[in-house]
Amino acid sequence: EMQGNGDVHALGIAAKDSFDQYFALLEIQKSSKFPQTPSWVANLDRMISVKWIGRLPCKTTVDIETRAMWNPLIAGMSLTYITYFGNMDGGSYMVDSFAQLRMVLHLYNAFKQRDVFNNEYQVLEILDHHFANCKALWNGAGKPRQGEFVKRFWIAYGMTADAAQRTSNQTRMRVTSRLKSDSPEKVIRDRYGDSRKNLSTIQPEEISKSFRRICLHDFDGVEDKYHTEEQRRRTKGSFLYEHAVRCNDTLDAMSDEQALLALHLVSVGGALNEFIFKLFEAMEWKEIISRIIRATPQSVKAGRRMDGRSVSARSWQASDDNLERYLMVCMFAEYILGPLDFDNGVNQKAARAAACYQIYFGRLDPASVLFFTPVIEESD
């Protein structure tokens, strides 16, 4: 607000703290011990590089800098820039760089559909709500019900509908068969090559109406909630009327999305990535994955993809790191989502995954993935 509720200085301090917290969380992710792609690192460096917009080009006192850079007008511009062009635009890629958001939200949906636990986790609820219409995650068809968990996950991962149905059928037969199943190595090797396709990227306009309004100037579907019939009759069609309606609609969207806009999406992506690696440690699958990697020839790692792309044998896409993540996706779909989809009993692997889920997200402090600092009003 331009008046800052009567305390412009306090508002400026809070704005600066939020700005600094945004970049501090980026620096934390830069030192993450978990594997990242070269493009992830490059994007992170670009996001950090714009920190200069919150600094004066010359040395001065803290008070002068606060008044010059963190008055409501300039602070609003700086925070809008990092929130929408940094956090929402860049963060919408970073939050799912390894498909970690797809894996976590598809699993969260399966757990809730199967009533595995009744706990709700703040960060996951925000993601689950605001990414509900994201086509990259849910294929534009809503969240899957039991019987289609595996199929819909593989479609979200890049498979065609026919290939995803075939893979789902194979998983169902393995889960429901009373016969001794093949070893995990054979099952996962059989999956290799089925879905080696670029992921559909998350579009920020699908998860944030205010992003669509502010960054894309897309005002399709705006609603006039505040003018009376008489005011509409007198002013509709004028520039001022259209401007007022668009501003009000955008402000309403920002209000509805406060929880999403406060999330530091890069940090969320880092936390979800950490969870996936911890989950696989708890499931004791790392050695299986290592054996498959050692047995996979380089010609297969650098093989032609589903969409016809050829990748260089020296590229990251042909690396063991990339293959490890793909194998993790395969085992996740086969041995965690599979039992939740096709086994109505209590499955040991799914139960262990649920326990890991509750422990990790029960301990995840929402403050560790938030960058907006609230203004604390002091009582008289």
Secondary structure, 3 states (H helix, E strand, C coil): CCCHHHCHHHHHHHHHHHHHHHHHHHHHHHCCCCCCCHHHHHHHHHHHHHHHHHCCCCCCCHHHHHHHHCCHHHHHHHHHHHHHHHHHCCHHHHCCCCCHHHHHHHHHHHHHHCCCCCCCCHHHHHHHHHCCCCHHHHCCCCCCCCCCHHHHHHHHCCCCHHHHHHHHHHHHHHHHCCCCCCCHHHHHHHHCCCCCCCCCCCCHHHHCHHHHHHHCCCCCCCCCCCCCHHHHHHHCCCHHHHHHHHHHHHHHHHHHCHHHHHECHHHHHHHHHHHHHHHHHHHCCHHHHHHHHHHCCHHHHCCCCCCCCCCCCCCHHHCHHHHHHHHHHHHHHHHHHHHHHHCCCCCHHHHHHHHHHHHHHHHCCHHHHECCCCCCCCCC
